[in-house]
Structures are given as C-alpha cells and as structure tokens.
C-alpha cells in the first residue's frame, strides 16, 4: 500500500485533540446545566410568587368569609330582635283589643239619651 498524501498525525496530537474536544463538551454541558439551573430557579421563583399570591387570596377569602359570618350573625340577631319586637307589639295589640273588647259591651249598654 502506498503512503497517503496526508501528513502523519502523532499520538500526542490525537490526545491533545481529544482533550480539546472533551473540554468543549464539558463547557457545553456546563452552559446547559447553568441554563437549566437558571430556568429551574426562575420556575421556583414563579411558583413561590404564585404560592404567595395564593396565600394572599386565601387570606382575603378567609376575611371575606369571616365578614359574611359576622353579617349572618348580625342578621340573625336582627331577626330575633325583630321577632321579639313583633311578638311584644302583637301582645300589646292583643292586650289592647282585649281591653277594648271588655269595654265595648259596657259602652253599648250605656246609651247617651
């Protein structure tokens, strides 16, 4: 076989080329890892923000729920007071009607001549 026209490559050149290629691959991998790490960090920050917003929303919902419960209790108390007032008023009306009824027959017997 005749020797080729390509220049001879020594083992040290091959080794150096492999090392160079390995360093390039490592640098590419480190860039990818940094990008992935940065992306993951951004996602974690976003999730934390969402979590904080959710906690805030939950707090607002809890406050609104507490206010509604207070209003419901107030409305219940108002209804109880109104019912008692109405009952008292009805009792007074019944008593007034009873008194008027008791006086009416006596008033009818007395005729103004």
Secondary structure, DSSP 8 states (H G I E B T S, - for coil): ----SS----HHHHHHHHHHHHHHHHHHHHHHHHHHHHHHHHHHHHHHHHHHHHHHHHHHHHHHHHHHHHHHHHHHHHHHHHHHHHHHHHHHHHHHHHHHHHHHHHHHHS---
